[in-house]
Amino acid sequence: MVLVTYQRSSVMEYAFKKRLSDPIRMSRGGNRCPDIWELEDGNIIVIGEDITDKVENHLPSDVLLGAEERIVLIPRHVLVSTKKRIP
């Protein structure tokens, strides 16, 4: 179990329970690939490229983005790979 402490308005601990996507492979550029994890509390963490600054002015009118929220890009195959691990 990995504990990550993140400060927002109060300190919260996130305990990583299990990887939902396929095991990580190195990308062509040597960087880690995107990943999807389930937390102990049942919430999901997505690790991917932050593209908020690139797309925030082009969002559909019905998309709301909070000040603390980011838009994260993950390849389709990463999300599809989680299907077999989500009940």
N, C-alpha and C positions, 0 to 999 in steps of 0.2 A: 504494500500500500504506500502511495506517495502522498504526502500532505503538502499543499501549496497554500501559502497565506497571501491573500490579496486584500489590499486596503481600498475601500470605497468610502462609505460613510461610517462603517464599522468593520472590524476585522472579522473575516469569514475564513473558515478552513475548508478546503476542497480535498476530499480523499478520493483518489482515482481507484476505481474498483476493477474495471476490465476494459481492454481494448475491444472496440466493436468493429473496427475496420481491419482489413488484412494487415499482417505484420509489416512494419515499415521497411521500405527499400530506399536506397539512396537515389535521388533524382539525378538527371544528367549533369546538372551544374554542381553536384556535390552537396547540395542542401538536403535536409530531411524532407520527406514527403508529407503531405497533409495527413491528419489522423483524426479519429473520432473515438472518444472514450465515454464510458458510463461512470458516473460518480457514485459513491456509497449512498447518497441520498436519492438516487434515481435520476438526477438531472444528467444532461449530456454536455460534453465539452467538445468543441470543434477547433482543430488547429489547422490553419490554412493561411493563404495570402490575404492580408488586409487590403481590400480594394475600395474602401470607403471614399477616400479622397478622389478616386478616379470616376466613381459612378454617382456620388450623392446628388449632383445637379441634374441627373438623368433618370431619377427614380419615377415609377408610375405614381400618379396622384394619390392612390390609396395605400402607399407604403409609408409607414411612419417609422422614423429612426430617432430613438432617444439619444440624448447627449452622451450617455455612457455606452451606447451600442455601436458596434462596428459591423460592416458587411465583409464577410469572409468567403473567399472563393476556394472551393475544393473541387477536384475533378470528379466527374460523374461516377467513374469506376470506384472511387473511394466510398461514396455513399452506397452504391449498389452492393459493395462487399460487406456492408454491415447487415444486410437483410438476413443472412443465415444466423446471425448472432442476436437478433432482436426477436423475443417471443411474440 
